[in-house]
Amino acid sequence: MTHRFRLRVYYEDTDFGGIVYYANYLKFIERARSEWVRELGLDQRAMKAEAGTVFAVRRIAAEYLSPARFDDLLDVETEVLSARPARMTLRQRVLRDGAVLFDSEVELVAIGPSGRPVRLPEALRARGAPPPA
């Protein structure tokens, strides 16, 4: 399953030259992950309020391939590469007109109130995990 999230590059996302500032790609993929989780039926505010569970990025590897510019229309693709009980690895790419501008691998963990890893919510494991081989 690949989730797609569309966004436009605003002036605030760019540097003086009109090119997207490198750290903003991390914001773009964060927005896409939040929308993906929402579309899976998970309410992150309720998760935190009811069980104290939040998601945290444990590791990220990113490759900047080509710049995005002011007013570009971008797509962020999110797909599950692997899932374990308390963590999952996602591939997230930022594209413009089908060309990959940014490619990343993100490892997420579920963290409980104690700050220790806890099981991912069932809805995420069930819907987000790739089918068995």
N, CA, C and O atoms as CSV, one atom per row, in Angstrom:
chain,resi,resn,atom,element,x,y,z
A,1,MET,N,N,0.836,-1.175,0.000
A,1,MET,CA,C,0.000,0.000,0.000
A,1,MET,C,C,0.883,1.241,0.000
A,1,MET,O,O,1.775,1.372,0.838
A,2,THR,N,N,0.640,2.139,-0.925
A,2,THR,CA,C,1.356,3.404,-0.970
A,2,THR,C,C,0.365,4.529,-0.724
A,2,THR,O,O,-0.651,4.642,-1.410
A,3,HIS,N,N,0.671,5.350,0.255
A,3,HIS,CA,C,-0.154,6.520,0.560
A,3,HIS,C,C,0.452,7.721,-0.156
A,3,HIS,O,O,1.672,7.871,-0.213
A,4,ARG,N,N,-0.409,8.572,-0.700
A,4,ARG,CA,C,0.057,9.782,-1.377
A,4,ARG,C,C,-0.525,11.010,-0.698
A,4,ARG,O,O,-1.707,11.058,-0.359
A,5,PHE,N,N,0.334,11.997,-0.510
A,5,PHE,CA,C,-0.051,13.268,0.094
A,5,PHE,C,C,0.474,14.379,-0.802
A,5,PHE,O,O,1.662,14.414,-1.124
A,6,ARG,N,N,-0.401,15.276,-1.201
A,6,ARG,CA,C,-0.020,16.359,-2.119
A,6,ARG,C,C,0.153,17.662,-1.339
A,6,ARG,O,O,-0.624,17.971,-0.435
A,7,LEU,N,N,1.181,18.411,-1.705
A,7,LEU,CA,C,1.405,19.709,-1.083
A,7,LEU,C,C,2.024,20.674,-2.083
A,7,LEU,O,O,2.616,20.266,-3.083
A,8,ARG,N,N,1.877,21.952,-1.795
A,8,ARG,CA,C,2.478,22.999,-2.621
A,8,ARG,C,C,3.606,23.640,-1.831
A,8,ARG,O,O,3.511,23.797,-0.614
A,9,VAL,N,N,4.676,24.011,-2.527
A,9,VAL,CA,C,5.798,24.696,-1.895
A,9,VAL,C,C,5.450,26.175,-1.784
A,9,VAL,O,O,5.186,26.841,-2.784
A,10,TYR,N,N,5.456,26.670,-0.566
A,10,TYR,CA,C,5.195,28.077,-0.315
A,10,TYR,C,C,6.510,28.829,-0.136
A,10,TYR,O,O,7.564,28.233,0.085
A,11,TYR,N,N,6.422,30.122,-0.234
A,11,TYR,CA,C,7.606,30.968,-0.096
A,11,TYR,C,C,8.334,30.669,1.213
A,11,TYR,O,O,9.564,30.634,1.246
A,12,GLU,N,N,7.575,30.453,2.295
A,12,GLU,CA,C,8.175,30.186,3.604
A,12,GLU,C,C,8.993,28.892,3.640
A,12,GLU,O,O,9.808,28.702,4.543
A,13,ASP,N,N,8.781,28.000,2.663
A,13,ASP,CA,C,9.515,26.733,2.606
A,13,ASP,C,C,10.874,26.865,1.929
A,13,ASP,O,O,11.671,25.927,1.944
A,14,THR,N,N,11.140,28.024,1.335
A,14,THR,CA,C,12.329,28.178,0.490
A,14,THR,C,C,13.380,29.079,1.114
A,14,THR,O,O,13.127,29.808,2.073
A,15,ASP,N,N,14.573,28.999,0.530
A,15,ASP,CA,C,15.647,29.905,0.920
A,15,ASP,C,C,15.606,31.138,0.013
A,15,ASP,O,O,14.669,31.306,-0.768
A,16,PHE,N,N,16.597,31.977,0.115
A,16,PHE,CA,C,16.644,33.228,-0.642
A,16,PHE,C,C,16.579,32.994,-2.152
A,16,PHE,O,O,16.086,33.843,-2.895
A,17,GLY,N,N,17.074,31.846,-2.600
A,17,GLY,CA,C,17.090,31.534,-4.025
A,17,GLY,C,C,15.816,30.875,-4.531
A,17,GLY,O,O,15.727,30.541,-5.713
A,18,GLY,N,N,14.825,30.679,-3.659
A,18,GLY,CA,C,13.573,30.069,-4.080
A,18,GLY,C,C,13.608,28.553,-4.106
A,18,GLY,O,O,12.713,27.920,-4.664
A,19,ILE,N,N,14.649,27.957,-3.498
A,19,ILE,CA,C,14.801,26.495,-3.437
A,19,ILE,C,C,14.384,26.025,-2.041
A,19,ILE,O,O,14.686,26.681,-1.045
A,20,VAL,N,N,13.691,24.890,-1.974
A,20,VAL,CA,C,13.238,24.369,-0.680
A,20,VAL,C,C,14.440,24.111,0.222
A,20,VAL,O,O,15.388,23.421,-0.151
A,21,TYR,N,N,14.372,24.684,1.411
A,21,TYR,CA,C,15.400,24.503,2.428
A,21,TYR,C,C,15.411,23.024,2.838
A,21,TYR,O,O,14.352,22.429,3.035
A,22,TYR,N,N,16.580,22.444,2.963
A,22,TYR,CA,C,16.710,20.991,3.143
A,22,TYR,C,C,15.899,20.434,4.307
A,22,TYR,O,O,15.319,19.356,4.177
A,23,ALA,N,N,15.838,21.127,5.435
A,23,ALA,CA,C,15.121,20.612,6.607
A,23,ALA,C,C,13.618,20.545,6.375
A,23,ALA,O,O,12.919,19.799,7.061
A,24,ASN,N,N,13.115,21.315,5.419
A,24,ASN,CA,C,11.673,21.309,5.182
A,24,ASN,C,C,11.183,20.012,4.549
A,24,ASN,O,O,9.998,19.696,4.646
A,25,TYR,N,N,12.063,19.256,3.906
A,25,TYR,CA,C,11.654,17.948,3.401
A,25,TYR,C,C,11.240,17.048,4.561
A,25,TYR,O,O,10.321,16.241,4.426
A,26,LEU,N,N,11.919,17.186,5.703
A,26,LEU,CA,C,11.548,16.396,6.879
A,26,LEU,C,C,10.155,16.795,7.373
A,26,LEU,O,O,9.392,15.947,7.836
A,27,LYS,N,N,9.828,18.075,7.274
A,27,LYS,CA,C,8.481,18.525,7.631
A,27,LYS,C,C,7.451,17.971,6.651
A,27,LYS,O,O,6.364,17.558,7.052
A,28,PHE,N,N,7.796,17.965,5.376
A,28,PHE,CA,C,6.867,17.448,4.362
A,28,PHE,C,C,6.543,15.981,4.623
A,28,PHE,O,O,5.380,15.583,4.569
A,29,ILE,N,N,7.575,15.169,4.907
A,29,ILE,CA,C,7.313,13.744,5.116
A,29,ILE,C,C,6.599,13.505,6.447
A,29,ILE,O,O,5.841,12.544,6.576
A,30,GLU,N,N,6.834,14.371,7.436
A,30,GLU,CA,C,6.107,14.274,8.708
A,30,GLU,C,C,4.616,14.527,8.484
A,30,GLU,O,O,3.776,13.802,9.017
A,31,ARG,N,N,4.288,15.548,7.701
A,31,ARG,CA,C,2.884,15.834,7.389
A,31,ARG,C,C,2.238,14.639,6.700
A,31,ARG,O,O,1.109,14.263,7.015
A,32,ALA,N,N,2.965,14.050,5.761
A,32,ALA,CA,C,2.435,12.899,5.026
A,32,ALA,C,C,2.187,11.716,5.960
A,32,ALA,O,O,1.170,11.034,5.836
A,33,ARG,N,N,3.118,11.464,6.905
A,33,ARG,CA,C,2.921,10.369,7.870
A,33,ARG,C,C,1.699,10.635,8.731
A,33,ARG,O,O,0.919,9.721,8.998
A,34,SER,N,N,1.525,11.873,9.168
A,34,SER,CA,C,0.364,12.217,10.002
A,34,SER,C,C,-0.940,11.979,9.255
A,34,SER,O,O,-1.896,11.459,9.829
A,35,GLU,N,N,-0.988,12.351,7.993
A,35,GLU,CA,C,-2.201,12.142,7.191
A,35,GLU,C,C,-2.435,10.655,6.925
A,35,GLU,O,O,-3.576,10.195,6.920
A,36,TRP,N,N,-1.354,9.905,6.706
A,36,TRP,CA,C,-1.467,8.459,6.491
A,36,TRP,C,C,-2.068,7.796,7.732
A,36,TRP,O,O,-2.992,6.991,7.618
A,37,VAL,N,N,-1.548,8.129,8.916
A,37,VAL,CA,C,-2.046,7.557,10.166
A,37,VAL,C,C,-3.512,7.941,10.366
A,37,VAL,O,O,-4.323,7.114,10.784
A,38,ARG,N,N,-3.846,9.192,10.068
A,38,ARG,CA,C,-5.236,9.648,10.190
A,38,ARG,C,C,-6.149,8.837,9.273
A,38,ARG,O,O,-7.232,8.416,9.682
A,39,GLU,N,N,-5.708,8.621,8.031
A,39,GLU,CA,C,-6.515,7.863,7.072
A,39,GLU,C,C,-6.656,6.398,7.462
A,39,GLU,O,O,-7.592,5.728,7.028
A,40,LEU,N,N,-5.733,5.899,8.276
A,40,LEU,CA,C,-5.859,4.539,8.800
A,40,LEU,C,C,-6.863,4.469,9.957
A,40,LEU,O,O,-7.158,3.386,10.464
A,41,GLY,N,N,-7.381,5.623,10.369
A,41,GLY,CA,C,-8.387,5.660,11.428
A,41,GLY,C,C,-7.827,5.878,12.818
A,41,GLY,O,O,-8.547,5.717,13.804
A,42,LEU,N,N,-6.558,6.240,12.918
A,42,LEU,CA,C,-5.953,6.472,14.230
A,42,LEU,C,C,-5.985,7.950,14.577
A,42,LEU,O,O,-5.663,8.800,13.747
A,43,ASP,N,N,-6.371,8.246,15.798
A,43,ASP,CA,C,-6.388,9.609,16.315
A,43,ASP,C,C,-5.198,9.740,17.265
A,43,ASP,O,O,-5.227,9.213,18.377
A,44,GLN,N,N,-4.160,10.437,16.829
A,44,GLN,CA,C,-2.945,10.524,17.642
A,44,GLN,C,C,-3.162,11.286,18.947
A,44,GLN,O,O,-2.521,10.986,19.955
A,45,ARG,N,N,-4.060,12.265,18.934
A,45,ARG,CA,C,-4.359,12.981,20.186
A,45,ARG,C,C,-5.015,12.035,21.188
A,45,ARG,O,O,-4.678,12.053,22.372
A,46,ALA,N,N,-5.950,11.211,20.719
A,46,ALA,CA,C,-6.621,10.257,21.603
A,46,ALA,C,C,-5.643,9.195,22.110
A,46,ALA,O,O,-5.709,8.793,23.271
A,47,MET,N,N,-4.744,8.746,21.248
A,47,MET,CA,C,-3.733,7.762,21.670
A,47,MET,C,C,-2.912,8.307,22.837
A,47,MET,O,O,-2.664,7.605,23.818
A,48,LYS,N,N,-2.498,9.553,22.717
A,48,LYS,CA,C,-1.696,10.162,23.780
A,48,LYS,C,C,-2.533,10.363,25.036
A,48,LYS,O,O,-2.073,10.064,26.138
A,49,ALA,N,N,-3.756,10.865,24.884
A,49,ALA,CA,C,-4.605,11.139,26.044
A,49,ALA,C,C,-5.019,9.865,26.774
A,49,ALA,O,O,-5.037,9.837,28.004
A,50,GLU,N,N,-5.351,8.807,26.026
A,50,GLU,CA,C,-5.894,7.590,26.635
A,50,GLU,C,C,-4.821,6.627,27.122
A,50,GLU,O,O,-4.963,6.028,28.189
A,51,ALA,N,N,-3.738,6.471,26.343
A,51,ALA,CA,C,-2.728,5.472,26.706
A,51,ALA,C,C,-1.341,6.068,26.881
A,51,ALA,O,O,-0.411,5.375,27.295
A,52,GLY,N,N,-1.201,7.351,26.567
A,52,GLY,CA,C,0.119,7.978,26.673
A,52,GLY,C,C,1.063,7.561,25.561
A,52,GLY,O,O,2.275,7.752,25.665
A,53,THR,N,N,0.508,6.985,24.485
A,53,THR,CA,C,1.334,6.487,23.389
A,53,THR,C,C,1.532,7.564,22.332
A,53,THR,O,O,0.586,8.233,21.916
A,54,VAL,N,N,2.789,7.718,21.906
A,54,VAL,CA,C,3.139,8.644,20.835
A,54,VAL,C,C,4.101,7.944,19.885
A,54,VAL,O,O,4.694,6.921,20.227
A,55,PHE,N,N,4.249,8.502,18.699
A,55,PHE,CA,C,5.212,7.977,17.735
A,55,PHE,C,C,6.469,8.833,17.775
A,55,PHE,O,O,6.402,10.047,17.968
A,56,ALA,N,N,7.606,8.194,17.591
A,56,ALA,CA,C,8.874,8.915,17.538
A,56,ALA,C,C,9.709,8.351,16.389
A,56,ALA,O,O,9.661,7.158,16.090
A,57,VAL,N,N,10.464,9.228,15.764
A,57,VAL,CA,C,11.401,8.783,14.736
A,57,VAL,C,C,12.646,8.284,15.446
A,57,VAL,O,O,13.267,9.017,16.217
A,58,ARG,N,N,13.007,7.047,15.186
A,58,ARG,CA,C,14.194,6.446,15.789
A,58,ARG,C,C,15.416,6.647,14.902
A,58,ARG,O,O,16.527,6.868,15.384
A,59,ARG,N,N,15.183,6.564,13.587
A,59,ARG,CA,C,16.287,6.670,12.634
A,59,ARG,C,C,15.735,7.172,11.316
A,59,ARG,O,O,14.612,6.848,10.932
A,60,ILE,N,N,16.545,7.974,10.624
A,60,ILE,CA,C,16.176,8.400,9.280
A,60,ILE,C,C,17.432,8.450,8.425
A,60,ILE,O,O,18.487,8.918,8.855
A,61,ALA,N,N,17.289,7.958,7.207
A,61,ALA,CA,C,18.345,8.073,6.195
A,61,ALA,C,C,17.709,8.790,5.016
A,61,ALA,O,O,16.648,8.389,4.537
A,62,ALA,N,N,18.352,9.844,4.554
A,62,ALA,CA,C,17.743,10.664,3.509
A,62,ALA,C,C,18.742,10.971,2.405
A,62,ALA,O,O,19.942,11.128,2.633
A,63,GLU,N,N,18.197,11.049,1.206
A,63,GLU,CA,C,18.990,11.399,0.036
A,63,GLU,C,C,18.275,12.535,-0.697
A,63,GLU,O,O,17.114,12.414,-1.086
A,64,TYR,N,N,18.996,13.629,-0.873
A,64,TYR,CA,C,18.465,14.784,-1.605
A,64,TYR,C,C,18.947,14.657,-3.041
A,64,TYR,O,O,20.147,14.736,-3.302
A,65,LEU,N,N,18.020,14.461,-3.975
A,65,LEU,CA,C,18.387,14.147,-5.351
A,65,LEU,C,C,18.281,15.339,-6.302
A,65,LEU,O,O,19.090,15.487,-7.219
A,66,SER,N,N,17.277,16.184,-6.075
A,66,SER,CA,C,17.058,17.331,-6.956
A,66,SER,C,C,16.223,18.352,-6.182
A,66,SER,O,O,15.382,17.959,-5.373
A,67,PRO,N,N,16.433,19.648,-6.407
A,67,PRO,CA,C,15.714,20.635,-5.600
A,67,PRO,C,C,14.270,20.857,-6.024
A,67,PRO,O,O,13.933,20.813,-7.207
A,68,ALA,N,N,13.434,21.095,-5.030
A,68,ALA,CA,C,12.084,21.592,-5.281
A,68,ALA,C,C,12.165,23.104,-5.160
A,68,ALA,O,O,13.041,23.640,-4.482
A,69,ARG,N,N,11.239,23.784,-5.827
A,69,ARG,CA,C,11.279,25.239,-5.882
A,69,ARG,C,C,9.932,25.838,-5.492
A,69,ARG,O,O,8.908,25.157,-5.447
A,70,PHE,N,N,9.974,27.123,-5.217
A,70,PHE,CA,C,8.773,27.872,-4.868
A,70,PHE,C,C,7.657,27.588,-5.867
A,70,PHE,O,O,7.873,27.617,-7.079
A,71,ASP,N,N,6.466,27.313,-5.349
A,71,ASP,CA,C,5.225,27.070,-6.079
A,71,ASP,C,C,5.125,25.698,-6.748
A,71,ASP,O,O,4.132,25.422,-7.422
A,72,ASP,N,N,6.127,24.835,-6.577
A,72,ASP,CA,C,6.022,23.467,-7.102
A,72,ASP,C,C,4.883,22.737,-6.401
A,72,ASP,O,O,4.607,22.978,-5.226
A,73,LEU,N,N,4.234,21.853,-7.127
A,73,LEU,CA,C,3.241,20.949,-6.572
A,73,LEU,C,C,3.937,19.605,-6.392
A,73,LEU,O,O,4.403,19.004,-7.360
A,74,LEU,N,N,4.004,19.137,-5.150
A,74,LEU,CA,C,4.758,17.929,-4.825
A,74,LEU,C,C,3.824,16.833,-4.310
A,74,LEU,O,O,2.753,17.104,-3.768
A,75,ASP,N,N,4.260,15.601,-4.495
A,75,ASP,CA,C,3.585,14.444,-3.922
A,75,ASP,C,C,4.556,13.749,-2.994
A,75,ASP,O,O,5.723,13.555,-3.334
A,76,VAL,N,N,4.072,13.371,-1.815
A,76,VAL,CA,C,4.865,12.584,-0.879
A,76,VAL,C,C,4.256,11.193,-0.848
A,76,VAL,O,O,3.077,11.028,-0.536
A,77,GLU,N,N,5.061,10.202,-1.173
A,77,GLU,CA,C,4.617,8.806,-1.134
A,77,GLU,C,C,5.174,8.148,0.118
A,77,GLU,O,O,6.344,8.315,0.462
A,78,THR,N,N,4.314,7.400,0.788
A,78,THR,CA,C,4.701,6.674,1.995
A,78,THR,C,C,4.323,5.216,1.806
A,78,THR,O,O,3.187,4.901,1.454
A,79,GLU,N,N,5.280,4.327,2.041
A,79,GLU,CA,C,4.979,2.900,1.980
A,79,GLU,C,C,5.712,2.172,3.101
A,79,GLU,O,O,6.811,2.562,3.496
A,80,VAL,N,N,5.096,1.120,3.604
A,80,VAL,CA,C,5.685,0.316,4.674
A,80,VAL,C,C,6.689,-0.646,4.069
A,80,VAL,O,O,6.368,-1.400,3.151
A,81,LEU,N,N,7.913,-0.614,4.592
A,81,LEU,CA,C,8.932,-1.576,4.175
A,81,LEU,C,C,8.943,-2.791,5.097
A,81,LEU,O,O,9.086,-3.925,4.638
A,82,SER,N,N,8.791,-2.551,6.403
A,82,SER,CA,C,8.755,-3.653,7.360
A,82,SER,C,C,8.043,-3.186,8.618
A,82,SER,O,O,7.999,-1.994,8.921
A,83,ALA,N,N,7.490,-4.145,9.343
A,83,ALA,CA,C,6.784,-3.831,10.586
A,83,ALA,C,C,7.099,-4.899,11.614
A,83,ALA,O,O,7.093,-6.093,11.318
A,84,ARG,N,N,7.375,-4.448,12.823
A,84,ARG,CA,C,7.583,-5.315,13.973
A,84,ARG,C,C,6.610,-4.853,15.052
A,84,ARG,O,O,5.940,-3.838,14.864
A,85,PRO,N,N,6.509,-5.553,16.160
A,85,PRO,CA,C,5.503,-5.175,17.149
A,85,PRO,C,C,5.559,-3.714,17.624
A,85,PRO,O,O,4.514,-3.088,17.798
A,86,ALA,N,N,6.755,-3.169,17.835
A,86,ALA,CA,C,6.851,-1.812,18.376
A,86,ALA,C,C,7.456,-0.810,17.405
A,86,ALA,O,O,7.608,0.363,17.746
A,87,ARG,N,N,7.802,-1.252,16.198
A,87,ARG,CA,C,8.396,-0.306,15.245
A,87,ARG,C,C,8.085,-0.695,13.825
A,87,ARG,O,O,7.765,-1.845,13.523
A,88,MET,N,N,8.188,0.291,12.960
A,88,MET,CA,C,8.030,0.015,11.537
A,88,MET,C,C,8.963,0.917,10.750
A,88,MET,O,O,9.312,2.017,11.177
A,89,THR,N,N,9.353,0.418,9.587
A,89,THR,CA,C,10.222,1.177,8.703
A,89,THR,C,C,9.429,1.553,7.468
A,89,THR,O,O,8.786,0.713,6.840
A,90,LEU,N,N,9.487,2.840,7.132
A,90,LEU,CA,C,8.761,3.383,5.997
A,90,LEU,C,C,9.737,3.924,4.965
A,90,LEU,O,O,10.834,4.373,5.299
A,91,ARG,N,N,9.327,3.874,3.724
A,91,ARG,CA,C,10.040,4.586,2.671
A,91,ARG,C,C,9.165,5.770,2.317
A,91,ARG,O,O,7.978,5.617,2.028
A,92,GLN,N,N,9.759,6.949,2.341
A,92,GLN,CA,C,9.020,8.148,1.975
A,92,GLN,C,C,9.807,8.900,0.909
A,92,GLN,O,O,11.001,9.166,1.049
A,93,ARG,N,N,9.096,9.230,-0.153
A,93,ARG,CA,C,9.720,9.937,-1.265
A,93,ARG,C,C,8.908,11.193,-1.578
A,93,ARG,O,O,7.682,11.203,-1.469
A,94,VAL,N,N,9.619,12.246,-1.969
A,94,VAL,CA,C,8.985,13.475,-2.425
A,94,VAL,C,C,9.214,13.555,-3.927
A,94,VAL,O,O,10.347,13.483,-4.403
A,95,LEU,N,N,8.105,13.708,-4.671
A,95,LEU,CA,C,8.183,13.724,-6.133
A,95,LEU,C,C,7.559,14.989,-6.710
A,95,LEU,O,O,6.657,15.584,-6.122
A,96,ARG,N,N,8.060,15.379,-7.866
A,96,ARG,CA,C,7.454,16.451,-8.656
A,96,ARG,C,C,7.254,15.898,-10.054
A,96,ARG,O,O,8.215,15.511,-10.718
A,97,ASP,N,N,6.015,15.861,-10.499
A,97,ASP,CA,C,5.688,15.316,-11.827
A,97,ASP,C,C,6.306,13.931,-12.038
A,97,ASP,O,O,6.798,13.627,-13.124
A,98,GLY,N,N,6.279,13.106,-11.010
A,98,GLY,CA,C,6.780,11.737,-11.103
A,98,GLY,C,C,8.277,11.578,-10.902
A,98,GLY,O,O,8.759,10.451,-10.783
A,99,ALA,N,N,9.030,12.674,-10.860
A,99,ALA,CA,C,10.487,12.599,-10.649
A,99,ALA,C,C,10.783,12.681,-9.151
A,99,ALA,O,O,10.274,13.564,-8.461
A,100,VAL,N,N,11.602,11.762,-8.655
A,100,VAL,CA,C,11.947,11.722,-7.235
A,100,VAL,C,C,12.967,12.822,-6.924
A,100,VAL,O,O,14.038,12.890,-7.527
A,101,LEU,N,N,12.601,13.682,-5.964
A,101,LEU,CA,C,13.484,14.762,-5.530
A,101,LEU,C,C,14.187,14.428,-4.226
A,101,LEU,O,O,15.309,14.872,-3.981
A,102,PHE,N,N,13.516,13.642,-3.391
A,102,PHE,CA,C,13.990,13.319,-2.041
A,102,PHE,C,C,13.554,11.902,-1.736
A,102,PHE,O,O,12.400,11.544,-1.970
A,103,ASP,N,N,14.466,11.089,-1.214
A,103,ASP,CA,C,14.165,9.691,-0.915
A,103,ASP,C,C,14.633,9.418,0.508
A,103,ASP,O,O,15.763,9.755,0.864
A,104,SER,N,N,13.771,8.806,1.330
A,104,SER,CA,C,14.155,8.556,2.718
A,104,SER,C,C,13.624,7.220,3.209
A,104,SER,O,O,12.656,6.670,2.686
A,105,GLU,N,N,14.296,6.728,4.228
A,105,GLU,CA,C,13.858,5.549,4.961
A,105,GLU,C,C,13.756,5.983,6.416
A,105,GLU,O,O,14.725,6.468,7.000
A,106,VAL,N,N,12.573,5.804,6.993
A,106,VAL,CA,C,12.278,6.306,8.327
A,106,VAL,C,C,11.859,5.149,9.215
A,106,VAL,O,O,10.962,4.383,8.863
A,107,GLU,N,N,12.508,5.020,10.367
A,107,GLU,CA,C,12.106,4.006,11.344
A,107,GLU,C,C,11.338,4.706,12.466
A,107,GLU,O,O,11.857,5.602,13.130
A,108,LEU,N,N,10.094,4.278,12.660
A,108,LEU,CA,C,9.230,4.830,13.701
A,108,LEU,C,C,9.061,3.828,14.826
A,108,LEU,O,O,9.032,2.618,14.600
A,109,VAL,N,N,8.952,4.344,16.038
A,109,VAL,CA,C,8.644,3.500,17.186
A,109,VAL,C,C,7.463,4.094,17.923
A,109,VAL,O,O,7.223,5.301,17.873
A,110,ALA,N,N,6.728,3.234,18.605
A,110,ALA,CA,C,5.667,3.678,19.506
A,110,ALA,C,C,6.283,3.757,20.896
A,110,ALA,O,O,6.945,2.825,21.352
A,111,ILE,N,N,6.055,4.883,21.559
A,111,ILE,CA,C,6.632,5.129,22.886
A,111,ILE,C,C,5.487,5.316,23.878
A,111,ILE,O,O,4.535,6.051,23.617
A,112,GLY,N,N,5.597,4.637,25.020
A,112,GLY,CA,C,4.584,4.766,26.067
A,112,GLY,C,C,4.926,5.866,27.051
A,112,GLY,O,O,5.932,6.557,26.890
A,113,PRO,N,N,4.096,6.035,28.071
A,113,PRO,CA,C,4.291,7.114,29.054
A,113,PRO,C,C,5.636,7.045,29.777
A,113,PRO,O,O,6.151,8.071,30.223
A,114,SER,N,N,6.205,5.851,29.895
A,114,SER,CA,C,7.494,5.700,30.586
A,114,SER,C,C,8.669,6.084,29.695
A,114,SER,O,O,9.809,6.166,30.154
A,115,GLY,N,N,8.377,6.322,28.402
A,115,GLY,CA,C,9.463,6.631,27.464
A,115,GLY,C,C,10.062,5.388,26.828
A,115,GLY,O,O,11.019,5.477,26.059
A,116,ARG,N,N,9.502,4.236,27.147
A,116,ARG,CA,C,9.977,2.958,26.607
A,116,ARG,C,C,9.095,2.543,25.429
A,116,ARG,O,O,7.937,2.953,25.350
A,117,PRO,N,N,9.632,1.733,24.512
A,117,PRO,CA,C,8.818,1.257,23.386
A,117,PRO,C,C,7.626,0.423,23.854
A,117,PRO,O,O,7.712,-0.328,24.826
A,118,VAL,N,N,6.517,0.575,23.137
A,118,VAL,CA,C,5.301,-0.216,23.362
A,118,VAL,C,C,4.837,-0.731,21.997
A,118,VAL,O,O,5.335,-0.304,20.956
A,119,ARG,N,N,3.881,-1.650,22.024
A,119,ARG,CA,C,3.364,-2.200,20.765
A,119,ARG,C,C,2.695,-1.103,19.942
A,119,ARG,O,O,2.037,-0.212,20.478
A,120,LEU,N,N,2.881,-1.190,18.630
A,120,LEU,CA,C,2.168,-0.300,17.722
A,120,LEU,C,C,0.676,-0.557,17.852
A,120,LEU,O,O,0.271,-1.685,18.134
A,121,PRO,N,N,-0.144,0.454,17.654
A,121,PRO,CA,C,-1.592,0.232,17.694
A,121,PRO,C,C,-2.015,-0.825,16.671
A,121,PRO,O,O,-1.451,-0.906,15.579
A,122,GLU,N,N,-3.003,-1.624,17.034
A,122,GLU,CA,C,-3.486,-2.711,16.180
A,122,GLU,C,C,-3.889,-2.212,14.796
A,122,GLU,O,O,-3.594,-2.860,13.792
A,123,ALA,N,N,-4.557,-1.071,14.738
A,123,ALA,CA,C,-5.001,-0.544,13.426
A,123,ALA,C,C,-3.814,-0.294,12.518
A,123,ALA,O,O,-3.906,-0.498,11.308
A,124,LEU,N,N,-2.704,0.144,13.081
A,124,LEU,CA,C,-1.516,0.401,12.269
A,124,LEU,C,C,-0.862,-0.905,11.852
A,124,LEU,O,O,-0.461,-1.064,10.699
A,125,ARG,N,N,-0.754,-1.839,12.788
A,125,ARG,CA,C,-0.167,-3.146,12.444
A,125,ARG,C,C,-1.010,-3.853,11.393
A,125,ARG,O,O,-0.480,-4.409,10.431
A,126,ALA,N,N,-2.331,-3.828,11.584
A,126,ALA,CA,C,-3.234,-4.576,10.691
A,126,ALA,C,C,-3.337,-3.950,9.310
A,126,ALA,O,O,-3.309,-4.664,8.307
A,127,ARG,N,N,-3.455,-2.635,9.240
A,127,ARG,CA,C,-3.654,-1.981,7.955
A,127,ARG,C,C,-2.370,-1.500,7.326
A,127,ARG,O,O,-2.258,-1.421,6.103
A,128,GLY,N,N,-1.408,-1.181,8.153
A,128,GLY,CA,C,-0.183,-0.595,7.620
A,128,GLY,C,C,0.891,-1.606,7.277
A,128,GLY,O,O,1.761,-1.327,6.453
A,129,ALA,N,N,0.845,-2.767,7.891
A,129,ALA,CA,C,1.885,-3.752,7.651
A,129,ALA,C,C,1.722,-4.391,6.284
A,129,ALA,O,O,0.600,-4.596,5.823
A,130,PRO,N,N,2.830,-4.706,5.634
A,130,PRO,CA,C,2.715,-5.368,4.336
A,130,PRO,C,C,2.119,-6.765,4.491
A,130,PRO,O,O,2.250,-7.378,5.550
A,131,PRO,N,N,1.464,-7.275,3.443
A,131,PRO,CA,C,0.888,-8.612,3.555
A,131,PRO,C,C,1.973,-9.669,3.722
A,131,PRO,O,O,3.102,-9.469,3.274
A,132,PRO,N,N,1.645,-10.801,4.367
A,132,PRO,CA,C,2.649,-11.847,4.545
A,132,PRO,C,C,3.109,-12.393,3.197
A,132,PRO,O,O,2.342,-12.463,2.236
A,133,ALA,N,N,4.366,-12.772,3.156
A,133,ALA,CA,C,4.949,-13.282,1.898
A,133,ALA,C,C,4.500,-14.692,1.621
A,133,ALA,O,O,4.890,-15.277,0.610
